[in-house]
Amino acid sequence: MQLPSDTQRAEPSTGALQKVINHYLAAGLLHLIHRDPKVSEEDKRQWLLRLRAARWREVSTNIALQYDFEYLGGAKWLRKRKDAAEHFHARVVAMAAEWQAAAGVAQGSRSTG
């Protein structure tokens, strides 16, 4: 499949950018799991901590390369999107909370069982 020319492709909306970021995070986690199906919760937590510590400059470069934002100006264009940076960091923090809650439920079920 060939992409439309750069003059025909529109700038992605905020919602579309949020979906790209969500996909980027999910794909990173899936890659980690596929690399080692027996990946531990600690490995997942370390991956998440690295993401939390990552600078938006580095993350935006990876996203721009992976999702072809070159026609808009690549990582430089994406770095200027403060809403995208805020969504990325909010999503990572939410993932951390979800994992912590899931780990607490798993530990609680083990201790009562």
N, C-alpha and C positions, 0 to 999 in steps of 0.2 A: 504494500500500500504506500502510495506516495503522498506526502503532506502537501497541502496547498501552498502556494507561493507565500513568501513573507508579507507581501502587500495585502493578501487576502485573509491572513490570520489576525484575529483580534487579540487585544490584550486580555489576558484572563481576568475574570472578576475576582473579587475577594473570596467568594464562596468556592470558586474553582481552585484558587491558590490553597485554600484550606484543605480541600480534598487531595491536592497534590502532596501537601505536607503530611496529612494523615497516611497517605499511601507510602510515602517515603519512610515513615516510622514503622509501619506494618511490614514493609518489605525488608527493612533492616532486621527486625525481630525474626522474621521467617528465615532470612539468610543465616542468622545465628543458630536457629533451631535445625535447619537442614544441614548445616556444617557438622553438627553433632546432635543427633536426635535425643541423646541423654543429657542435654545441657541442663545444668543445675539452676535452681532459683538464684543462687549466688552469682552465677555467670550472667544471668538476665539482669540482676540488680546492678552489677558492675557495668554492663552495657548501658543501662539507663543512666547511671551516674556519669558516665563519660558524655552522654548526650546532654545531660543537664549542665555539665561544665563546658560544653562546646561553645565556641563563640559563633555568633550568627554569621560572621564573615566566612568562616569555614563551612558551615552548614549550607549557606546560600550558594556557595561555589559548587558543592556536591549536588544540590538540588538542580541548579541551573544546567549543569552538565548532563545529569541523568534525565531530565525532562525537557531538554531542548528549548531553553529560553534565550538562545543566542540571537534569534531574530528581534528580540526586544532590547537587547543589550546585555544578555547573560547575567552573570552573578552581580555585576554592578547595578543593573536594574532591580534585581531581586533584593539586594542589600538595602535599597532605598525604601522598600515596602515595609514600614514599621509594623503594619497590621499583620504581615506574614511572620515577622520575627516574634511578635507577641503571641500569635497563635501557636507557633512552634513551641515556645517555652511553656505556654499554658497546657498544651497537649502532653508534653513530657512530664510536667508536674502531675497532671491528672493520671497518666499511666502509672506513675510512682505510687500515687494514692490507691489506685485500683489494685496494683500488685501487693501492696502492703495489706490492704483489706483482705484480699484473697489468701495471702499467706497466713493471716490471723485466723481466718475461718478454717483453713486446712490444719493449722496447729491445734485449734480448739476441738476439731473433730477427732484428731488423733489422741488428745488427752482424755476425752470423754469416752472413747471407744474402748 
